[in-house]
Amino acid sequence: MKIAIAGCGYVGLSIGTLLCARHDISFVDISQSRIEQLKSFVSPIRDPEIERVFADRPHFLATTDPSIGYSAARLIFICVPTDYSEEAGKFDTSKIESALEAIDRVNQDAVICIKSTVPIGYTRTLATKYPGHTVLFSPEFLREGKALEDNRNPSRIVVGHGKAEETAKKVADLLKENACTSPTVLICDYEEAESIKLFSNTYLAMRIAFFNELDTYAKTKGFDANTIIKGVSLDPRIGDFYNHPSFGYGGYCLPKDTKQLLSSYGDIPADLISATIESNKDRKRFILRKAKELAKGKKVAIDRLISKPGSDNYRQSPAVEILEALVEQDYDVYLYEPLVNEALFHGAKVIKDYEEFKELDALKLRPLLNEIGW
Ligand SMILES: NC(=O)c1ccc[n+]([C@@H]2O[C@H](COP(=O)([O-])OP(=O)(O)OC[C@H]3O[C@@H](n4cnc5c(N)ncnc54)[C@H](O)[C@@H]3O)[C@@H](O)[C@H]2O)c1
């Protein structure tokens, strides 16, 4: 089948790479440099599985031109960013709308499957605006750095539809036929599928906030957080996973998806989501306060901005906020982060050589290990 992908980031690239073994894939992006990389079989994101597939130079088309990329496609996945707009108090969905306008100019009857995370109720509005297209919403649950691996082993496949159950089932089958496992498939209404995505990410954020609060308590009282976490997590209802304290949850999705879900509540009574968002702010304030307490001579050195080992970006990293606050309060801040090329990052001096960084006589913050000083 001819399938097009609008937006070649973590989501689009992994779905297109998953499907290109059996289908005719066109990658479309507004970024010329991304498309040039794809044409040379270079993955624009760091993902070992995608890099492995690209090494065999698979067959696909990559273009910035919608008329080349979209016109012959029967199915188009939209995988463009949906950043949270603080001014509007909801996701900025304009990139989905501009992708859909570009699609509709050259192809009026392709099935559209939105993979971007959207506000609850959004897909139905879009479907009403484009009656010629069957519009579906299928939430994406991948982890960055393991995007293709997660698409090969999905935890579940969810497809939301308006009145197109059969088409939704076909898209689910397509995603399932390329998976290594046999995941549970859930075909449901648009709003249920949209809710599944936002509630899943909010639960993950809440769990991170919980273990961070546990760690804040332990650090303040001088208890060993790891022992407490181990004891708590041995209860099978809680489980010994996803329980590592950090400097706060970050990354592209959790900060924005929690805010979007909270805004969807409107005046429906709820406390946990806003408490999770506040708890994450408290955690960053606690780390900052501790760093200031322990820093001798106002010198602080930050070892990596990334939130997960192996990550290729530091989007919404709590370490960046802590770095900025320290710089603003006239601390002498040093940074070791191979992903940063500049000599100065938000006022912090970037040290390229790790040996030189280790020798610095400064308080060391290691966000990846949840360490303040070592
Ligand atoms: N990153 C994740 O782990 C993840 C997981 C699940 C869901 N999501 C959701 O998926 C969506 C995409 O996230 P991502 O991390 O893949 O984004 P990304 O920033 O990695 O990639 C988005 C790509 O879309 C391109 N783009 C922007 N506007 C476009 C347009 N009009 N037409 C074509 N291409 C366009 C950009 O140039 C970029 O290459 C977001 O809604 C996000 O919330 C992300």
The ligand as an ORCA input file, in Angstrom:
! r2SCAN-3c Opt
* xyz 0 1
  N       8.698     11.958     21.086
  C       7.967     11.065     21.706
  O       8.461     10.262     22.533
  C       6.483     10.953     21.422
  C       5.789      9.831     21.911
  C       4.420      9.753     21.680
  C       3.760     10.779     21.039
  N       4.457     11.874     20.606
  C       3.698     12.928     19.926
  O       3.919     12.830     18.529
  C       4.016     14.124     17.934
  C       5.355     14.273     17.230
  O       6.391     14.144     18.184
  P       7.915     13.870     17.745
  O       8.667     13.708     19.022
  O       7.968     12.821     16.712
  O       8.273     15.282     17.097
  P       9.658     15.714     16.434
  O       9.883     17.126     16.820
  O      10.710     14.700     16.733
  O       9.355     15.617     14.869
  C       8.343     16.333     14.244
  C       8.699     16.509     12.770
  O       7.583     17.140     12.125
  C       8.098     18.047     11.159
  N       7.035     18.979     10.790
  C       6.589     20.085     11.446
  N       5.552     20.641     10.764
  C       5.338     19.874      9.671
  C       4.406     19.920      8.595
  N       3.468     20.883      8.524
  N       4.487     18.989      7.619
  C       5.419     18.005      7.678
  N       6.338     17.907      8.686
  C       6.283     18.818      9.664
  C       9.309     18.658     11.856
  O      10.186     19.275     10.927
  C       9.917     17.412     12.534
  O      10.831     16.767     11.684
  C       3.762     15.118     19.065
  O       2.403     15.419     19.097
  C       4.138     14.336     20.316
  O       3.453     14.782     21.457
  C       5.802     11.970     20.765
*
